[in-house]
Amino acid sequence: MKTTLQLLFFSAILLFNTSSGKTQEQKLNKEFKAQTIHQLAELINEFYVFPDVAKSTSSHLLKQWEENYYDVFADTESFAEALTTSVQSINHDKHMRVLLVPPYVATVNTPEKVLEERLERNIRLRESNAGFNTVEMLEGNVGYLDLRSFAGMDEGKDITDAYMKLLSQSDAIIIDLRKNSGGSPAMVQYLCSYFFNQHILLNTLYFRRGDELHEFWTLETVGGTKMPDVPLYVLTSEKTFSGAEEFSYNMQTQKRATLIGQTTGGGANPGQSMNLNEKLRVIMPMGMAINPVTNTNWEGTGVIPDIPSSAEESFGHAHLLAKNAAEVYRNETRERKTKIYLGLYRHLNQDTPDLSEASVYNSLDSCIEAGIMDESSINMLGYDYLMEQQKPKIAEYIFRANTLLFPNSPNTYDSYAEALMTNDQLKASLENYQKAVDLSEKYGNGDTELYKKNVELVKAKIAAKK
């Protein structure tokens, strides 16, 4: 009996202590919630990019707090989700989120630990491959790129150039952003630049702090071949977000690509992480995107595709359209190149004052830009006019243009020197033969001895004239 009473006594004490502990925990939670909400409201008012919306958002938070709306959320995770829902219900800003603070892990600075972290980071970078997941050539010579993120320029530029080189022979391109959650604005700018020749303002980021504007223009040069005319299709989904939305919106508003798929996630305002306390943090949008065409952005609305489709069916739609566009592109390209090439011959064969060194250079430069001639074919053209057609002056113009178009090639100077010698311009011929020797020695060309013999040949001709 005594033992039973003792057990009941200790059980009562345990029950009392447990109940008191719950009451104390609830009280702590209420204080924690009050501190969190007031800190969040203060940060929103101070830093959120839209001051008027900030006031409405913070007022809504405080009103909900006064109405005990947050009492039902018993843990930090559900509380964070509730706060996120509350702020987004007013500002419709999908970049603003309340998240858990990652648990603190004390840094161990042993050599082994430092090496392990570096190796793990390298593995993650290699596995992510700067966001480039798949590249392949589809039926109809359609290039396909599955891009999962926009990495920073330091880690992503060279990989971008390598993948774009693989796509450079495509007659149409599909860029798949259905699983792309965004990333670096600089990389968005860089990839966009592959598809424009003009200097175009793509996007502007405005930041409330400092009242700063950052403009993103297409870059004049990239590390590969630009494709300003290749038909372009972009696949989107509900998961397409942030920087991936910017790429899509840039291309759509500039009428450079056709968007196929679902309306995107709707996050346009860049921000940064700010701690509310030791358990929670907020992603605070401190800037906004401003498109130069629409003077607005896709925040809250998402980027609406040109051709709506389910995420699963969008690829098939895009491939069918891309194959047809590729066929049209090939035919138009063939006609354009034919016109340029035949125009060169008409120009070379006209016996008028319009035919000059400058005009020949311009015609050949157009052929190079169109991809129908290179150094070797220009050299062969020069010898055709020098040897077969017996038109040494035109040959001289062609060879001179080749030296300007390919100034580091010793062979261009050797051929130009031969034409000059044929036209009895021995001093100029000697100078260009010597230039061929100098470049050959500098770059290790195997024809150095031949160029030296040509130097001696023209020297002998000059001596014979004296």
C-alpha positions as CSV (number, residue, x, y, z in Angstrom):
1,M,0.0,0.0,0.0
2,K,2.8,2.3,0.9
3,T,4.6,1.5,-2.3
4,T,1.4,2.2,-4.3
5,L,1.0,5.6,-2.7
6,Q,4.6,6.5,-3.4
7,L,4.1,5.6,-7.1
8,L,0.9,7.7,-7.3
9,F,2.8,10.6,-5.6
10,F,5.7,10.5,-8.0
11,S,3.3,10.1,-11.0
12,A,1.4,13.2,-9.9
13,I,4.7,15.1,-9.6
14,L,5.7,14.0,-13.1
15,L,2.3,15.0,-14.5
16,F,2.5,18.4,-12.9
17,N,6.1,19.0,-14.1
18,T,5.1,17.9,-17.7
19,S,2.1,20.2,-17.7
20,S,4.1,23.1,-16.3
21,G,6.7,22.5,-19.0
22,K,4.1,22.7,-21.8
23,T,2.7,25.9,-20.4
24,Q,6.2,27.4,-20.3
25,E,6.9,26.2,-23.8
26,Q,3.7,27.8,-25.1
27,K,4.6,31.0,-23.4
28,L,8.1,30.9,-24.9
29,N,6.7,30.2,-28.3
30,K,4.3,33.1,-28.1
31,E,7.1,35.4,-27.2
32,F,9.2,33.9,-29.9
33,K,6.5,34.5,-32.4
34,A,5.9,38.1,-31.3
35,Q,9.6,38.9,-31.6
36,T,9.8,37.2,-35.1
37,I,6.7,38.9,-36.5
38,H,7.7,42.4,-35.3
39,Q,11.3,41.9,-36.6
40,L,10.0,40.7,-39.9
41,A,7.6,43.7,-40.2
42,E,10.5,46.1,-39.4
43,L,12.8,44.6,-42.0
44,I,10.1,44.6,-44.6
45,N,9.4,48.3,-44.0
46,E,13.1,49.2,-44.1
47,F,14.4,47.1,-47.0
48,Y,11.6,45.8,-49.3
49,V,11.9,47.2,-52.8
50,F,8.3,48.7,-52.8
51,P,7.8,51.0,-49.8
52,D,4.0,51.2,-50.2
53,V,3.6,47.5,-50.5
54,A,6.0,47.0,-47.6
55,K,3.6,49.0,-45.3
56,S,0.6,47.0,-46.4
57,T,2.5,43.7,-45.9
58,S,3.8,44.6,-42.5
59,S,0.3,45.9,-41.4
60,H,-1.2,42.6,-42.5
61,L,1.3,40.7,-40.4
62,L,0.7,42.7,-37.3
63,K,-3.0,42.5,-37.7
64,Q,-2.9,38.7,-38.0
65,W,-0.7,38.6,-34.9
66,E,-3.2,40.7,-32.9
67,E,-6.0,38.3,-34.1
68,N,-4.0,35.3,-32.8
69,Y,-3.8,33.9,-36.3
70,Y,-0.4,32.3,-35.6
71,D,-1.3,30.5,-32.4
72,V,-2.1,27.2,-34.1
73,F,1.4,26.8,-35.6
74,A,3.4,24.8,-33.0
75,D,6.8,24.4,-34.6
76,T,9.2,26.7,-36.5
77,E,8.7,25.0,-39.8
78,S,4.9,25.4,-40.0
79,F,5.3,28.9,-38.5
80,A,7.7,29.8,-41.3
81,E,5.4,28.5,-43.9
82,A,2.5,30.5,-42.5
83,L,4.6,33.7,-42.5
84,T,5.5,33.1,-46.1
85,T,1.9,32.6,-47.1
86,S,0.9,35.7,-45.2
87,V,3.4,38.1,-46.8
88,Q,2.9,36.7,-50.3
89,S,-0.9,37.1,-50.0
90,I,-0.3,40.9,-49.9
91,N,2.8,41.5,-52.0
92,H,2.5,38.5,-54.4
93,D,6.3,38.4,-54.3
94,K,7.4,34.8,-54.6
95,H,11.0,35.7,-53.8
96,M,10.0,36.7,-50.3
97,R,10.1,33.6,-48.1
98,V,10.6,32.8,-44.4
99,L,12.9,29.8,-44.0
100,L,14.7,27.9,-41.2
101,V,18.2,29.0,-40.3
102,P,20.5,26.1,-41.1
103,P,21.9,24.5,-37.9
104,Y,25.2,25.8,-36.9
105,V,28.1,23.5,-37.4
106,A,31.4,24.4,-35.8
107,T,34.2,24.8,-38.3
108,V,37.0,22.3,-38.0
109,N,40.1,23.8,-39.6
110,T,42.2,20.7,-39.7
111,P,44.1,20.2,-43.0
112,E,42.1,17.0,-43.6
113,K,38.7,18.8,-43.1
114,V,39.7,21.7,-45.3
115,L,40.7,19.2,-48.0
116,E,37.5,17.2,-47.6
117,E,35.3,20.3,-48.0
118,R,37.3,21.4,-51.1
119,L,37.0,18.0,-52.7
120,E,33.3,17.9,-51.9
121,R,32.7,21.3,-53.4
122,N,34.7,20.3,-56.6
123,I,32.5,17.2,-56.9
124,R,29.3,19.3,-56.6
125,L,30.5,21.7,-59.2
126,R,31.5,18.9,-61.6
127,E,28.1,17.1,-61.0
128,S,26.1,20.3,-61.6
129,N,28.2,21.1,-64.7
130,A,27.1,24.8,-64.4
131,G,23.5,23.7,-65.0
132,F,24.1,22.1,-68.4
133,N,22.3,18.8,-68.2
134,T,21.9,17.6,-71.8
135,V,22.9,18.7,-75.3
136,E,22.0,16.8,-78.5
137,M,21.1,17.1,-82.1
138,L,17.6,16.1,-82.9
139,E,16.0,15.1,-86.2
140,G,15.9,18.0,-88.7
141,N,19.3,19.4,-87.4
142,V,17.5,20.9,-84.4
143,G,19.8,21.5,-81.5
144,Y,18.5,20.8,-78.0
145,L,19.8,22.1,-74.7
146,D,18.5,21.1,-71.3
147,L,19.7,23.8,-68.9
148,R,18.9,23.4,-65.2
149,S,20.4,26.6,-63.7
150,F,22.4,29.8,-64.6
151,A,25.7,29.4,-62.9
152,G,28.1,32.2,-62.1
153,M,30.4,33.4,-64.8
154,D,33.5,32.2,-63.1
155,E,32.4,28.6,-63.2
156,G,30.0,28.7,-66.1
157,K,31.5,30.7,-68.9
158,D,33.8,28.1,-70.4
159,I,31.2,25.4,-70.1
160,T,28.6,27.6,-71.8
161,D,31.0,28.3,-74.7
162,A,31.7,24.5,-75.0
163,Y,28.0,23.6,-75.2
164,M,27.1,26.5,-77.5
165,K,29.9,25.3,-79.8
166,L,28.1,22.0,-80.0
167,L,24.9,23.8,-81.0
168,S,26.5,26.2,-83.5
169,Q,25.7,24.1,-86.6
170,S,22.0,23.8,-85.7
171,D,19.4,25.1,-88.1
172,A,17.0,25.7,-85.1
173,I,17.5,25.4,-81.3
174,I,15.3,24.4,-78.4
175,I,16.4,25.6,-74.9
176,D,14.6,23.6,-72.2
177,L,14.1,25.6,-69.0
178,R,11.3,23.5,-67.6
179,K,13.5,22.5,-64.6
180,N,15.5,25.7,-64.3
181,S,15.1,27.6,-61.0
182,G,17.3,30.5,-62.0
183,G,20.7,31.8,-61.0
184,S,23.2,34.5,-62.1
185,P,21.9,37.6,-64.0
186,A,25.3,37.9,-65.6
187,M,25.0,34.4,-67.0
188,V,21.5,35.1,-68.3
189,Q,23.0,38.2,-70.0
190,Y,25.9,36.1,-71.5
191,L,23.7,33.3,-72.9
192,C,21.2,35.9,-74.3
193,S,24.2,37.5,-76.1
194,Y,24.7,34.4,-78.2
195,F,21.4,35.2,-80.0
196,F,21.8,38.9,-80.8
197,N,24.2,40.8,-83.0
198,Q,22.8,44.2,-82.0
199,H,23.7,46.1,-78.8
200,I,20.3,45.7,-77.0
201,L,19.2,46.5,-73.4
202,L,17.8,43.2,-72.1
203,N,16.9,44.0,-68.5
204,T,17.5,46.5,-65.7
205,L,17.6,45.8,-62.0
206,Y,16.6,48.5,-59.6
207,F,17.6,48.4,-55.9
208,R,15.9,50.4,-53.3
209,R,19.0,50.7,-51.1
210,G,21.2,53.3,-52.7
211,D,18.5,54.0,-55.4
212,E,20.8,52.0,-57.9
213,L,20.2,50.8,-61.4
214,H,22.1,48.0,-63.0
215,E,21.6,47.6,-66.8
216,F,22.2,44.3,-68.6
217,W,23.0,44.8,-72.3
218,T,23.8,42.2,-74.9
219,L,27.6,41.7,-75.1
220,E,29.5,42.5,-78.3
221,T,31.5,39.3,-78.2
222,V,31.1,35.8,-76.7
223,G,33.4,32.9,-76.5
224,G,31.8,31.2,-79.5
225,T,29.8,31.8,-82.7
226,K,26.8,34.0,-82.4
227,M,23.5,32.8,-83.8
228,P,21.4,35.9,-84.2
229,D,19.1,34.4,-87.0
230,V,18.7,30.8,-85.9
231,P,15.1,30.0,-85.0
232,L,14.9,29.7,-81.2
233,Y,12.3,28.0,-79.0
234,V,12.2,28.0,-75.2
235,L,10.4,25.5,-73.1
236,T,8.9,26.7,-69.8
237,S,6.9,25.2,-66.9
238,E,5.6,26.1,-63.5
239,K,9.0,25.3,-62.1
240,T,10.8,27.8,-64.4
241,F,11.8,30.6,-62.0
242,S,13.8,33.8,-61.4
243,G,16.8,34.0,-63.8
244,A,15.2,31.3,-66.1
245,E,12.1,33.5,-66.3
246,E,14.3,36.5,-67.1
247,F,15.9,34.7,-70.0
248,S,12.4,33.6,-71.3
249,Y,11.0,37.2,-70.8
250,N,14.0,38.8,-72.5
251,M,13.7,36.5,-75.5
252,Q,9.9,36.9,-75.7
253,T,9.8,40.7,-75.4
254,Q,12.6,41.1,-78.0
255,K,10.6,38.7,-80.3
256,R,13.7,36.6,-80.5
257,A,12.2,33.3,-79.4
258,T,8.9,31.4,-79.2
259,L,8.0,30.3,-75.7
260,I,6.1,26.9,-75.4
261,G,4.8,25.4,-72.2
262,Q,3.3,26.6,-68.9
263,T,3.2,30.0,-67.3
264,T,6.3,30.3,-65.2
265,G,6.6,30.6,-61.4
266,G,6.6,34.4,-61.2
267,G,9.7,35.5,-59.3
268,A,11.3,38.7,-60.6
269,N,12.6,40.6,-57.6
270,P,16.1,39.7,-56.5
271,G,17.0,39.8,-52.8
272,Q,19.2,38.4,-50.0
273,S,18.9,36.4,-46.9
274,M,18.5,38.2,-43.5
275,N,18.2,36.5,-40.1
276,L,15.1,37.2,-38.0
277,N,16.5,35.4,-35.0
278,E,18.5,32.2,-34.3
279,K,15.9,30.0,-35.8
280,L,14.3,31.8,-38.8
281,R,15.5,34.0,-41.7
282,V,13.8,35.8,-44.5
283,I,14.7,36.1,-48.2
284,M,14.1,39.9,-48.6
285,P,13.6,41.1,-52.2
286,M,15.5,44.4,-52.3
287,G,15.3,45.0,-56.0
288,M,13.1,44.7,-59.0
289,A,13.5,43.8,-62.7
290,I,12.4,46.4,-65.3
291,N,12.1,45.2,-68.9
292,P,12.8,47.9,-71.4
293,V,10.0,46.9,-73.7
294,T,7.2,46.5,-71.2
295,N,8.6,48.7,-68.4
296,T,7.5,46.0,-65.9
297,N,8.3,42.4,-65.1
298,W,6.8,39.0,-64.4
299,E,6.6,39.1,-60.6
300,G,3.5,37.4,-59.4
301,T,2.1,36.8,-62.9
302,G,4.9,34.6,-64.4
303,V,6.0,34.6,-68.0
304,I,3.0,33.6,-70.2
305,P,4.1,31.3,-73.1
306,D,3.3,32.1,-76.7
307,I,2.0,28.6,-77.1
308,P,0.4,27.1,-74.0
309,S,1.1,23.4,-73.4
310,S,1.5,20.9,-70.7
311,A,5.0,20.5,-69.5
312,E,5.0,16.9,-70.8
313,E,3.8,17.8,-74.3
314,S,5.7,21.0,-74.9
315,F,8.8,19.2,-76.1
316,G,6.9,17.5,-78.9
317,H,5.3,20.8,-80.0
318,A,8.6,22.6,-80.0
319,H,10.4,19.9,-82.0
320,L,7.7,19.9,-84.7
321,L,7.8,23.7,-85.0
322,A,11.6,23.7,-84.9
323,K,12.0,21.2,-87.7
324,N,9.7,23.2,-90.0
325,A,11.6,26.4,-89.1
326,A,14.9,24.8,-89.6
327,E,13.9,23.8,-93.2
328,V,12.9,27.4,-93.9
329,Y,16.1,28.7,-92.3
330,R,18.2,26.4,-94.5
331,N,16.5,27.5,-97.7
332,E,16.8,31.2,-96.8
333,T,20.4,30.8,-95.8
334,R,21.2,29.1,-99.1
335,E,19.6,31.8,-101.1
336,R,21.4,34.5,-99.1
337,K,24.8,32.9,-99.4
338,T,24.3,32.3,-103.1
339,K,23.4,36.0,-103.6
340,I,26.5,37.1,-101.7
341,Y,28.9,34.7,-103.6
342,L,27.6,35.5,-107.1
343,G,27.7,39.2,-106.2
344,L,31.4,38.9,-105.4
345,Y,32.1,37.5,-108.9
346,R,30.0,40.2,-110.6
347,H,31.9,42.8,-108.7
348,L,35.3,41.4,-109.5
349,N,34.5,41.2,-113.2
350,Q,33.2,44.7,-113.6
351,D,35.7,47.0,-115.3
352,T,34.7,50.2,-113.6
353,P,36.2,52.7,-111.1
354,D,33.9,51.1,-108.4
355,L,36.4,48.2,-108.4
356,S,39.0,49.1,-105.8
357,E,41.1,47.6,-103.1
358,A,38.5,48.7,-100.5
359,S,35.5,47.4,-102.4
360,V,37.2,44.0,-103.0
361,Y,37.9,43.9,-99.2
362,N,34.3,44.6,-98.4
363,S,33.0,41.9,-100.7
364,L,35.3,39.3,-99.4
365,D,34.6,40.3,-95.8
366,S,30.9,39.7,-96.5
367,C,31.7,36.3,-97.8
368,I,33.6,35.4,-94.7
369,E,30.8,36.7,-92.5
370,A,28.4,34.5,-94.4
371,G,30.6,31.5,-93.9
372,I,31.2,30.8,-97.6
373,M,34.9,31.7,-97.8
374,D,38.0,31.5,-95.7
375,E,41.7,32.3,-96.0
376,S,42.4,29.3,-98.2
377,S,39.5,29.9,-100.6
378,I,40.4,33.6,-100.9
379,N,44.0,32.6,-101.7
380,M,42.8,30.2,-104.4
381,L,40.6,32.9,-105.8
382,G,43.5,35.3,-106.0
383,Y,45.6,32.7,-107.9
384,D,42.7,32.1,-110.3
385,Y,42.7,35.7,-111.3
386,L,46.5,35.9,-111.3
387,M,47.3,32.7,-113.3
388,E,44.1,31.6,-115.2
389,Q,42.3,34.8,-115.9
390,Q,45.5,36.9,-116.3
391,K,44.1,39.8,-114.3
392,P,47.0,40.6,-112.0
393,K,45.6,43.9,-110.6
394,I,42.4,42.2,-109.4
395,A,44.6,39.4,-108.0
396,E,46.6,42.0,-106.1
397,Y,43.4,43.4,-104.6
398,I,42.3,40.0,-103.5
399,F,45.6,39.0,-102.0
400,R,45.9,42.4,-100.2
401,A,42.4,41.9,-98.7
402,N,43.5,38.5,-97.5
403,T,46.4,40.0,-95.5
404,L,44.0,42.4,-93.8
405,L,41.4,39.7,-93.1
406,F,44.1,37.2,-91.8
407,P,47.0,39.4,-90.6
408,N,48.8,36.7,-88.7
409,S,49.1,34.3,-91.6
410,P,52.5,34.3,-93.4
411,N,51.0,32.7,-96.5
412,T,48.7,35.6,-97.2
413,Y,51.8,38.0,-97.3
414,D,53.7,35.5,-99.5
415,S,50.9,35.4,-102.0
416,Y,50.4,39.2,-101.9
417,A,54.1,39.6,-102.5
418,E,54.0,37.3,-105.6
419,A,51.2,39.4,-107.1
420,L,53.1,42.6,-106.4
421,M,56.2,41.1,-108.0
422,T,54.1,40.2,-111.1
423,N,52.9,43.8,-111.2
424,D,56.6,45.0,-111.0
425,Q,56.2,46.5,-107.6
426,L,59.4,45.0,-106.4
427,K,60.1,47.1,-103.3
428,A,56.6,46.4,-101.9
429,S,57.0,42.8,-102.9
430,L,60.2,42.5,-100.9
431,E,58.6,44.0,-97.8
432,N,55.7,41.5,-97.9
433,Y,58.0,38.5,-98.6
434,Q,60.0,39.6,-95.5
435,K,56.7,39.9,-93.5
436,A,56.0,36.3,-94.5
437,V,59.4,35.2,-93.1
438,D,58.9,37.1,-89.9
439,L,55.5,35.7,-89.2
440,S,56.6,32.2,-90.1
441,E,59.4,32.4,-87.6
442,K,57.2,33.9,-85.0
443,Y,54.4,31.2,-85.3
444,G,56.5,28.3,-86.3
445,N,55.2,27.9,-89.9
446,G,56.9,25.0,-91.8
447,D,57.4,27.1,-95.0
448,T,60.0,29.5,-93.6
449,E,62.7,28.3,-95.9
450,L,60.5,28.8,-98.9
451,Y,59.6,32.3,-97.9
452,K,63.3,33.1,-97.4
453,K,64.1,31.8,-101.0
454,N,61.4,34.2,-102.3
455,V,63.0,37.1,-100.4
456,E,66.3,36.3,-102.2
457,L,64.5,35.9,-105.5
458,V,63.0,39.4,-105.4
459,K,66.3,40.9,-104.1
460,A,68.0,39.4,-107.2
461,K,65.3,41.0,-109.4
462,I,65.8,44.4,-107.7
463,A,69.6,44.1,-108.1
464,A,69.2,43.2,-111.8
465,K,67.3,46.4,-112.4
466,K,70.1,48.6,-111.0
